[in-house]
């Protein structure tokens, strides 16, 4: 199970963390991945001056934007699961 944590702190919220979450939710359903991925939220991850912060297990990606959320999902989340990391 891969855990995706989206920052819902105020800086990330202003940059669209709710849109990023919606995109991930939609793609998890679309790709039938709800048994492989857990989506959750957390407060500030200390990268407030960048984009929306997303953490995959222990790795923080501080520059995810709503428009990039879909490609991030395929490039990072799906490929991570395929690599079995
Ligand atoms: S509010 Fe998201 S990293 Fe600070």
Backbone and ligand atoms as CSV (ligand in chain L), in Angstrom:
chain,resi,resn,atom,element,x,y,z
A,1,UNK,N,N,0.854,-1.206,0.000
A,1,UNK,CA,C,0.000,0.000,0.000
A,1,UNK,C,C,0.882,1.246,0.000
A,2,UNK,N,N,0.654,2.102,-0.952
A,2,UNK,CA,C,1.405,3.356,-1.033
A,2,UNK,C,C,0.544,4.469,-0.424
A,3,UNK,N,N,1.127,5.240,0.450
A,3,UNK,CA,C,0.380,6.335,1.058
A,3,UNK,C,C,0.738,7.650,0.373
A,4,UNK,N,N,-0.283,8.337,-0.094
A,4,UNK,CA,C,-0.099,9.673,-0.674
A,4,UNK,C,C,-0.632,10.672,0.335
A,5,UNK,N,N,0.227,11.572,0.766
A,5,UNK,CA,C,-0.208,12.575,1.732
A,5,UNK,C,C,-0.157,13.935,1.046
A,6,UNK,N,N,-1.276,14.622,1.037
A,6,UNK,CA,C,-1.330,15.950,0.419
A,6,UNK,C,C,-1.370,16.990,1.524
A,7,UNK,N,N,-0.528,17.993,1.383
A,7,UNK,CA,C,-0.522,19.054,2.385
A,7,UNK,C,C,-1.784,19.895,2.255
A,8,UNK,N,N,-2.469,20.075,3.363
A,8,UNK,CA,C,-3.652,20.926,3.370
A,8,UNK,C,C,-3.413,22.173,4.229
A,9,UNK,N,N,-2.141,22.482,4.455
A,9,UNK,CA,C,-1.795,23.727,5.148
A,9,UNK,C,C,-2.220,24.917,4.303
A,10,UNK,N,N,-2.226,26.115,4.880
A,10,UNK,CA,C,-2.845,27.243,4.170
A,10,UNK,C,C,-2.117,27.611,2.881
A,11,UNK,N,N,-0.782,27.567,2.849
A,11,UNK,CA,C,-0.077,27.935,1.607
A,11,UNK,C,C,-0.386,26.956,0.495
A,12,UNK,N,N,-0.406,25.711,0.830
A,12,UNK,CA,C,-0.687,24.698,-0.192
A,12,UNK,C,C,-2.153,24.746,-0.602
A,13,UNK,N,N,-3.018,25.045,0.340
A,13,UNK,CA,C,-4.434,25.141,0.003
A,13,UNK,C,C,-4.649,26.252,-1.019
A,14,UNK,N,N,-3.992,27.384,-0.786
A,14,UNK,CA,C,-4.122,28.515,-1.705
A,14,UNK,C,C,-3.614,28.141,-3.099
A,15,UNK,N,N,-2.629,27.269,-3.171
A,15,UNK,CA,C,-2.094,26.847,-4.467
A,15,UNK,C,C,-2.864,25.673,-5.073
A,16,UNK,N,N,-3.921,25.257,-4.405
A,16,UNK,CA,C,-4.810,24.276,-5.046
A,16,UNK,C,C,-4.674,22.851,-4.549
A,17,UNK,N,N,-4.327,22.675,-3.282
A,17,UNK,CA,C,-4.192,21.293,-2.805
A,17,UNK,C,C,-5.514,20.521,-2.910
A,18,UNK,N,N,-6.651,21.232,-2.805
A,18,UNK,CA,C,-7.921,20.506,-2.938
A,18,UNK,C,C,-8.112,20.004,-4.371
A,19,UNK,N,N,-7.633,20.774,-5.354
A,19,UNK,CA,C,-7.716,20.320,-6.757
A,19,UNK,C,C,-6.802,19.120,-6.986
A,20,UNK,N,N,-5.619,19.180,-6.393
A,20,UNK,CA,C,-4.689,18.056,-6.520
A,20,UNK,C,C,-5.334,16.804,-5.916
A,21,UNK,N,N,-5.971,16.961,-4.758
A,21,UNK,CA,C,-6.623,15.818,-4.099
A,21,UNK,C,C,-7.752,15.263,-4.964
A,22,UNK,N,N,-8.543,16.166,-5.566
A,22,UNK,CA,C,-9.644,15.707,-6.434
A,22,UNK,C,C,-9.106,14.926,-7.617
A,23,UNK,N,N,-8.039,15.425,-8.209
A,23,UNK,CA,C,-7.454,14.735,-9.358
A,23,UNK,C,C,-6.962,13.350,-8.958
A,24,UNK,N,N,-6.260,13.266,-7.833
A,24,UNK,CA,C,-5.763,11.959,-7.386
A,24,UNK,C,C,-6.924,11.009,-7.099
A,25,UNK,N,N,-7.963,11.530,-6.449
A,25,UNK,CA,C,-9.119,10.674,-6.140
A,25,UNK,C,C,-9.745,10.129,-7.410
A,26,UNK,N,N,-9.903,11.009,-8.382
A,26,UNK,CA,C,-10.511,10.597,-9.650
A,26,UNK,C,C,-9.653,9.529,-10.325
A,27,UNK,N,N,-8.346,9.737,-10.342
A,27,UNK,CA,C,-7.466,8.792,-11.040
A,27,UNK,C,C,-7.367,7.459,-10.298
A,28,UNK,N,N,-7.418,7.512,-8.978
A,28,UNK,CA,C,-7.374,6.266,-8.202
A,28,UNK,C,C,-8.602,5.413,-8.549
A,29,UNK,N,N,-9.758,6.080,-8.664
A,29,UNK,CA,C,-10.981,5.351,-9.046
A,29,UNK,C,C,-10.870,4.850,-10.473
A,30,UNK,N,N,-10.489,5.756,-11.358
A,30,UNK,CA,C,-10.408,5.428,-12.783
A,30,UNK,C,C,-9.474,4.246,-13.042
A,31,UNK,N,N,-8.380,4.193,-12.304
A,31,UNK,CA,C,-7.388,3.139,-12.525
A,31,UNK,C,C,-7.605,1.943,-11.588
A,32,UNK,N,N,-8.715,1.989,-10.838
A,32,UNK,CA,C,-9.014,0.876,-9.910
A,32,UNK,C,C,-7.868,0.597,-8.948
A,33,UNK,N,N,-7.357,1.646,-8.349
A,33,UNK,CA,C,-6.167,1.484,-7.512
A,33,UNK,C,C,-6.459,1.669,-6.033
A,34,UNK,N,N,-7.742,1.668,-5.666
A,34,UNK,CA,C,-8.043,1.987,-4.270
A,34,UNK,C,C,-7.520,0.937,-3.281
A,35,UNK,N,N,-7.213,-0.239,-3.764
A,35,UNK,CA,C,-6.624,-1.230,-2.844
A,35,UNK,C,C,-5.097,-1.133,-2.794
A,36,UNK,N,N,-4.520,-0.232,-3.594
A,36,UNK,CA,C,-3.058,-0.096,-3.605
A,36,UNK,C,C,-2.578,1.237,-3.075
A,37,UNK,N,N,-3.485,2.207,-3.049
A,37,UNK,CA,C,-3.088,3.573,-2.712
A,37,UNK,C,C,-4.008,4.124,-1.631
A,38,UNK,N,N,-3.417,4.755,-0.656
A,38,UNK,CA,C,-4.219,5.417,0.362
A,38,UNK,C,C,-3.963,6.910,0.258
A,39,UNK,N,N,-5.034,7.677,0.204
A,39,UNK,CA,C,-4.913,9.125,0.047
A,39,UNK,C,C,-5.286,9.789,1.367
A,40,UNK,N,N,-4.411,10.651,1.827
A,40,UNK,CA,C,-4.716,11.301,3.099
A,40,UNK,C,C,-4.158,12.733,3.090
A,41,UNK,N,N,-4.473,13.495,4.090
A,41,UNK,CA,C,-4.013,14.881,4.157
A,41,UNK,C,C,-3.180,15.102,5.406
A,42,UNK,N,N,-2.368,16.140,5.362
A,42,UNK,CA,C,-1.578,16.480,6.543
A,42,UNK,C,C,-1.336,17.975,6.520
A,43,UNK,N,N,-0.999,18.507,7.663
A,43,UNK,CA,C,-0.707,19.936,7.694
A,43,UNK,C,C,0.723,20.191,7.248
A,44,UNK,N,N,1.074,21.437,7.286
A,44,UNK,CA,C,2.306,21.950,6.680
A,44,UNK,C,C,3.503,20.999,6.714
A,45,UNK,N,N,4.161,20.887,5.556
A,45,UNK,CA,C,5.351,20.036,5.438
A,45,UNK,C,C,6.624,20.873,5.303
A,46,UNK,N,N,6.551,22.141,5.656
A,46,UNK,CA,C,7.719,23.035,5.663
A,46,UNK,C,C,8.302,23.350,4.294
A,47,UNK,N,N,7.481,23.312,3.267
A,47,UNK,CA,C,7.942,23.742,1.933
A,47,UNK,C,C,6.933,24.751,1.386
A,48,UNK,N,N,6.478,25.645,2.245
A,48,UNK,CA,C,5.352,26.504,1.893
A,48,UNK,C,C,5.620,27.456,0.752
A,49,UNK,N,N,6.888,27.756,0.454
A,49,UNK,CA,C,7.140,28.766,-0.569
A,49,UNK,C,C,7.120,28.156,-1.968
A,50,UNK,N,N,6.867,26.868,-2.070
A,50,UNK,CA,C,6.894,26.227,-3.387
A,50,UNK,C,C,5.468,25.931,-3.831
A,51,UNK,N,N,5.254,24.774,-4.437
A,51,UNK,CA,C,3.893,24.449,-4.903
A,51,UNK,C,C,3.135,23.713,-3.823
A,52,UNK,N,N,2.244,22.861,-4.245
A,52,UNK,CA,C,1.542,22.013,-3.284
A,52,UNK,C,C,2.492,20.875,-2.898
A,53,UNK,N,N,2.645,20.642,-1.616
A,53,UNK,CA,C,3.520,19.558,-1.163
A,53,UNK,C,C,2.752,18.244,-1.107
A,54,UNK,N,N,3.363,17.235,-1.681
A,54,UNK,CA,C,2.775,15.894,-1.669
A,54,UNK,C,C,3.851,14.946,-1.176
A,55,UNK,N,N,3.484,14.059,-0.269
A,55,UNK,CA,C,4.459,13.078,0.202
A,55,UNK,C,C,4.028,11.686,-0.230
A,56,UNK,N,N,4.950,10.959,-0.813
A,56,UNK,CA,C,4.705,9.556,-1.150
A,56,UNK,C,C,5.562,8.751,-0.190
A,57,UNK,N,N,4.934,8.013,0.690
A,57,UNK,CA,C,5.648,7.353,1.776
A,57,UNK,C,C,6.562,8.381,2.442
A,58,UNK,N,N,7.901,8.239,2.326
A,58,UNK,CA,C,8.778,9.173,3.044
A,58,UNK,C,C,9.305,10.313,2.193
A,59,UNK,N,N,8.966,10.318,0.926
A,59,UNK,CA,C,9.562,11.323,0.050
A,59,UNK,C,C,8.598,12.482,-0.206
A,60,UNK,N,N,9.076,13.697,0.025
A,60,UNK,CA,C,8.233,14.874,-0.189
A,60,UNK,C,C,8.530,15.476,-1.562
A,61,UNK,N,N,7.479,15.742,-2.297
A,61,UNK,CA,C,7.578,16.452,-3.584
A,61,UNK,C,C,6.925,17.809,-3.358
A,62,UNK,N,N,7.707,18.867,-3.235
A,62,UNK,CA,C,7.125,20.140,-2.819
A,62,UNK,C,C,6.534,20.974,-3.946
A,63,UNK,N,N,6.613,20.503,-5.160
A,63,UNK,CA,C,6.148,21.356,-6.260
A,63,UNK,C,C,5.157,20.660,-7.172
A,64,UNK,N,N,4.061,20.200,-6.601
A,64,UNK,CA,C,2.996,19.649,-7.431
A,64,UNK,C,C,1.960,20.756,-7.590
A,65,UNK,N,N,1.505,20.980,-8.803
A,65,UNK,CA,C,0.488,21.996,-9.052
A,65,UNK,C,C,-0.750,21.309,-9.616
A,66,UNK,N,N,-1.920,21.939,-9.467
A,66,UNK,CA,C,-3.138,21.285,-9.953
A,66,UNK,C,C,-3.019,20.819,-11.407
A,67,UNK,N,N,-2.416,21.645,-12.260
A,67,UNK,CA,C,-2.321,21.256,-13.671
A,67,UNK,C,C,-1.366,20.088,-13.904
A,68,UNK,N,N,-0.461,19.875,-12.967
A,68,UNK,CA,C,0.513,18.779,-13.124
A,68,UNK,C,C,0.085,17.528,-12.379
A,69,UNK,N,N,-1.045,17.604,-11.677
A,69,UNK,CA,C,-1.380,16.507,-10.761
A,69,UNK,C,C,-1.555,15.191,-11.511
A,70,UNK,N,N,-2.156,15.258,-12.694
A,70,UNK,CA,C,-2.385,14.015,-13.433
A,70,UNK,C,C,-1.065,13.405,-13.897
A,71,UNK,N,N,-0.175,14.213,-14.451
A,71,UNK,CA,C,1.102,13.640,-14.892
A,71,UNK,C,C,1.933,13.192,-13.696
A,72,UNK,N,N,1.865,13.909,-12.594
A,72,UNK,CA,C,2.565,13.469,-11.382
A,72,UNK,C,C,2.056,12.089,-10.955
A,73,UNK,N,N,0.736,11.937,-11.014
A,73,UNK,CA,C,0.151,10.668,-10.596
A,73,UNK,C,C,0.715,9.511,-11.430
A,74,UNK,N,N,0.736,9.704,-12.744
A,74,UNK,CA,C,1.235,8.607,-13.591
A,74,UNK,C,C,2.752,8.450,-13.473
A,75,UNK,N,N,3.461,9.565,-13.440
A,75,UNK,CA,C,4.936,9.478,-13.437
A,75,UNK,C,C,5.500,9.017,-12.103
A,76,UNK,N,N,4.881,9.422,-11.024
A,76,UNK,CA,C,5.459,9.101,-9.713
A,76,UNK,C,C,4.699,7.991,-8.991
A,77,UNK,N,N,3.385,8.127,-8.942
A,77,UNK,CA,C,2.615,7.154,-8.147
A,77,UNK,C,C,2.538,5.813,-8.874
A,78,UNK,N,N,2.050,5.862,-10.110
A,78,UNK,CA,C,1.871,4.601,-10.844
A,78,UNK,C,C,3.221,3.934,-11.084
A,79,UNK,N,N,4.228,4.704,-11.454
A,79,UNK,CA,C,5.519,4.070,-11.749
A,79,UNK,C,C,6.146,3.509,-10.472
A,80,UNK,N,N,5.928,4.147,-9.351
A,80,UNK,CA,C,6.426,3.635,-8.077
A,80,UNK,C,C,5.779,2.278,-7.755
A,81,UNK,N,N,4.473,2.196,-7.994
A,81,UNK,CA,C,3.788,0.931,-7.724
A,81,UNK,C,C,4.270,-0.159,-8.675
A,82,UNK,N,N,4.519,0.252,-9.923
A,82,UNK,CA,C,5.005,-0.745,-10.891
A,82,UNK,C,C,6.396,-1.232,-10.546
A,83,UNK,N,N,7.202,-0.334,-9.965
A,83,UNK,CA,C,8.549,-0.751,-9.553
A,83,UNK,C,C,8.501,-1.556,-8.263
A,84,UNK,N,N,7.347,-1.516,-7.597
A,84,UNK,CA,C,7.189,-2.253,-6.359
A,84,UNK,C,C,7.916,-1.617,-5.184
A,85,UNK,N,N,8.091,-0.286,-5.263
A,85,UNK,CA,C,8.807,0.424,-4.178
A,85,UNK,C,C,7.843,0.683,-3.024
L,1,LIG,S1,S,1.409,24.722,3.865
L,1,LIG,FE1,FE,2.019,23.028,2.630
L,1,LIG,S2,S,4.123,22.920,2.998
L,1,LIG,FE2,FE,3.503,24.498,4.292
